[in-house]
Amino acid sequence: MQLTFLGSSSVTGDCPSLYATDRDSYVVQGLKLDPDVLASLRMPDRETAVEIPAALLRYLPPEAVAGA
């Protein structure tokens, strides 16, 4: 998988960050969720979730937004 950095709302260069892939998808780098929150999600063991601020979504290209 090839990643292209799209942007970050971090002032330190860490997370959160947004990347585009060469597979027509996006990768989000963010903070790990609390284990209790993760346990409340409906997802298989092979998946994970991270929390990102809404401000990070400004880096999504317009064609990635549904209805655009």
Backbone as CSV, one residue per row, in Angstrom:
resi,resn,N_x,N_y,N_z,CA_x,CA_y,CA_z,C_x,C_y,C_z
1,MET,0.854,-1.176,0.000,0.000,0.000,0.000,0.898,1.237,0.000
2,GLN,0.624,2.154,-0.902,1.339,3.426,-0.960,0.497,4.500,-0.265
3,LEU,1.118,5.284,0.605,0.426,6.347,1.323,0.883,7.707,0.820
4,THR,-0.072,8.624,0.707,0.207,10.014,0.383,-0.317,10.873,1.520
5,PHE,0.554,11.607,2.161,0.159,12.480,3.264,-0.735,13.589,2.738
6,LEU,-1.913,13.759,3.356,-2.849,14.802,2.944,-2.807,16.009,3.875
7,GLY,-2.627,15.754,5.167,-2.600,16.868,6.101,-2.733,16.410,7.531
8,SER,-2.517,17.355,8.426,-2.604,17.090,9.862,-3.088,18.343,10.562
9,SER,-3.851,18.158,11.617,-4.256,19.297,12.440,-3.398,19.368,13.697
10,SER,-2.298,18.606,13.715,-1.366,18.608,14.837,-0.355,19.731,14.672
11,VAL,-0.015,20.367,15.755,1.027,21.387,15.714,2.398,20.775,15.987
12,THR,2.439,19.520,16.433,3.708,18.862,16.751,4.128,17.867,15.676
13,GLY,3.285,17.666,14.657,3.626,16.742,13.588,3.253,15.300,13.877
14,ASP,2.557,15.068,14.965,2.122,13.715,15.316,0.722,13.491,14.762
15,CYS,-0.098,12.819,15.539,-1.483,12.610,15.136,-2.303,13.807,15.598
16,PRO,-3.412,14.043,15.001,-4.043,13.253,13.949,-3.525,13.655,12.567
17,SER,-3.474,12.670,11.694,-3.053,12.899,10.319,-3.932,12.082,9.386
18,LEU,-4.005,12.534,8.145,-4.832,11.871,7.140,-3.970,11.548,5.927
19,TYR,-4.129,10.327,5.409,-3.371,9.848,4.255,-4.320,9.259,3.229
20,ALA,-3.984,9.411,1.963,-4.685,8.724,0.872,-3.853,7.494,0.513
21,THR,-4.526,6.437,0.061,-3.812,5.242,-0.368,-3.943,5.085,-1.879
22,ASP,-3.173,4.179,-2.422,-3.281,3.855,-3.847,-4.369,2.811,-4.087
23,ARG,-5.186,2.544,-3.063,-6.281,1.568,-3.168,-7.642,2.253,-3.080
24,ASP,-7.673,3.562,-3.388,-8.912,4.336,-3.333,-9.528,4.315,-1.936
25,SER,-8.667,4.527,-0.923,-9.126,4.557,0.467,-8.268,5.569,1.232
26,TYR,-8.560,5.731,2.502,-7.858,6.684,3.346,-7.407,6.005,4.622
27,VAL,-6.294,6.461,5.169,-5.792,5.984,6.447,-5.766,7.170,7.393
28,VAL,-6.297,6.954,8.583,-6.342,7.994,9.604,-5.402,7.597,10.735
29,GLN,-4.519,8.510,11.092,-3.649,8.313,12.247,-4.250,9.131,13.376
30,GLY,-4.562,8.482,14.489,-5.186,9.192,15.591,-4.896,8.526,16.912
31,LEU,-5.478,9.049,17.950,-5.291,8.504,19.287,-6.073,7.205,19.454
32,LYS,-5.491,6.284,20.196,-6.190,5.039,20.503,-7.406,5.343,21.370
33,LEU,-8.468,4.585,21.139,-9.666,4.736,21.946,-9.517,3.979,23.257
34,ASP,-10.229,4.430,24.251,-10.290,3.749,25.536,-10.794,2.318,25.317
35,PRO,-10.250,1.321,26.018,-10.691,-0.061,25.835,-12.196,-0.271,26.023
36,ASP,-12.819,0.474,26.936,-14.264,0.346,27.132,-15.035,0.839,25.910
37,VAL,-14.541,1.901,25.281,-15.178,2.410,24.068,-15.007,1.394,22.941
38,LEU,-13.784,0.860,22.786,-13.548,-0.158,21.758,-14.464,-1.361,21.947
39,ALA,-14.661,-1.771,23.190,-15.507,-2.932,23.475,-16.958,-2.683,23.084
40,SER,-17.369,-1.422,23.047,-18.766,-1.113,22.715,-19.008,-1.076,21.202
41,LEU,-17.941,-1.100,20.416,-18.083,-1.062,18.961,-18.337,-2.459,18.411
42,ARG,-19.039,-2.520,17.311,-19.302,-3.790,16.640,-18.295,-3.958,15.510
43,MET,-17.167,-4.584,15.804,-16.175,-4.806,14.769,-15.386,-6.063,15.082
44,PRO,-14.917,-6.726,14.033,-14.133,-7.942,14.238,-12.755,-7.631,14.825
45,ASP,-12.099,-8.644,15.360,-10.789,-8.464,15.993,-9.740,-7.917,15.041
46,ARG,-9.895,-8.138,13.753,-8.879,-7.681,12.792,-8.988,-6.181,12.501
47,GLU,-9.995,-5.519,13.032,-10.201,-4.085,12.806,-9.889,-3.293,14.065
48,THR,-9.677,-1.999,13.877,-9.475,-1.089,14.995,-10.136,0.244,14.660
49,ALA,-10.142,1.154,15.583,-10.738,2.473,15.374,-9.894,3.503,16.118
50,VAL,-9.848,4.721,15.575,-9.166,5.824,16.236,-10.088,7.035,16.221
51,GLU,-9.865,7.938,17.147,-10.640,9.169,17.211,-9.854,10.282,16.546
52,ILE,-10.537,11.072,15.726,-9.902,12.219,15.074,-10.772,13.451,15.284
53,PRO,-10.176,14.640,15.273,-10.987,15.849,15.373,-11.644,16.159,14.028
54,ALA,-12.787,16.774,14.068,-13.499,17.139,12.840,-12.643,18.026,11.944
55,ALA,-11.767,18.841,12.523,-10.925,19.750,11.739,-10.016,18.995,10.760
56,LEU,-9.698,17.747,11.040,-8.833,16.972,10.153,-9.510,16.682,8.822
57,LEU,-10.813,16.639,8.804,-11.547,16.289,7.590,-11.441,17.353,6.498
58,ARG,-10.938,18.528,6.822,-10.752,19.560,5.791,-9.719,19.134,4.757
59,TYR,-8.907,18.128,5.085,-7.894,17.637,4.150,-8.427,16.590,3.186
60,LEU,-9.665,16.154,3.372,-10.260,15.218,2.417,-10.469,15.935,1.084
61,PRO,-10.077,15.308,-0.001,-10.336,15.948,-1.304,-11.831,15.974,-1.588
62,PRO,-12.328,16.972,-2.294,-13.764,17.109,-2.532,-14.399,15.856,-3.138
63,GLU,-13.670,15.133,-4.004,-14.252,13.952,-4.628,-14.441,12.794,-3.644
64,ALA,-13.858,12.898,-2.450,-14.011,11.844,-1.451,-15.286,12.009,-0.633
65,VAL,-15.893,13.170,-0.708,-17.090,13.450,0.081,-18.322,12.998,-0.694
66,ALA,-19.135,12.185,-0.056,-20.346,11.675,-0.711,-21.234,12.818,-1.185
67,GLY,-21.713,12.707,-2.390,-22.596,13.718,-2.948,-21.862,14.864,-3.614
68,ALA,-20.537,14.821,-3.580,-19.776,15.911,-4.200,-19.704,15.744,-5.697
